[in-house]
């Protein structure tokens, strides 16, 4: 079920849609996120950028 805030935001966007510049920025960010995901999924994460596990602290 939609919250009243979602309905108000949809009404605002229907009256004043975002500019083409905002749409291009949003699409560029989405494409960048997809590209990072694709590189990690198909190629893998580089071993040099993987953090080592910190040793567990054992109090005496």
C-alpha positions as CSV (number, residue, x, y, z in Angstrom):
1,X,0.0,0.0,0.0
2,X,1.3,3.4,-0.9
3,X,2.1,5.9,1.8
4,X,0.6,9.4,1.5
5,X,4.2,10.8,1.1
6,X,4.6,8.6,-2.0
7,X,1.3,9.9,-3.5
8,X,2.3,13.5,-2.8
9,X,5.7,13.0,-4.4
10,X,4.1,11.4,-7.5
11,X,1.7,14.3,-7.8
12,X,4.5,16.8,-7.6
13,X,6.5,14.9,-10.3
14,X,3.4,14.8,-12.5
15,X,3.0,18.6,-12.2
16,X,6.7,19.5,-12.5
17,X,8.8,16.6,-14.0
18,X,12.5,16.7,-13.4
19,X,14.7,18.5,-16.0
20,X,16.5,16.6,-18.7
21,X,19.8,17.4,-16.9
22,X,18.5,15.6,-13.7
23,X,17.4,12.6,-15.8
24,X,20.8,12.4,-17.5
25,X,22.6,12.6,-14.1
26,X,20.4,9.9,-12.6
27,X,20.9,7.7,-15.7
28,X,24.7,8.2,-15.5
29,X,24.7,7.2,-11.8
30,X,22.6,4.1,-12.5
31,X,24.9,3.1,-15.4
32,X,28.0,3.6,-13.2
33,X,26.5,1.4,-10.4
34,X,25.6,-1.3,-13.0
35,X,29.1,-1.2,-14.5
36,X,30.7,-1.7,-11.0
37,X,28.3,-4.6,-10.3
38,X,29.1,-6.2,-13.7
39,X,32.8,-5.9,-13.2
40,X,32.6,-7.5,-9.7
41,X,30.2,-10.2,-10.9
42,X,31.9,-11.3,-14.1
43,X,35.6,-10.5,-13.4
44,X,35.8,-10.6,-9.6
45,X,37.2,-8.4,-6.9
46,X,41.0,-7.8,-7.1
47,X,42.9,-9.6,-4.4
48,X,45.0,-6.5,-3.7
49,X,41.8,-4.6,-2.6
50,X,40.6,-7.3,-0.3
51,X,41.0,-6.5,3.4
52,X,42.6,-8.9,5.7
53,X,40.6,-10.1,8.7
54,X,41.7,-8.3,11.8
55,X,42.8,-10.7,14.6
56,X,40.3,-11.1,17.4
57,X,41.2,-9.3,20.6
58,X,41.6,-11.7,23.5
59,X,41.8,-10.0,26.9
60,X,44.0,-11.7,29.5
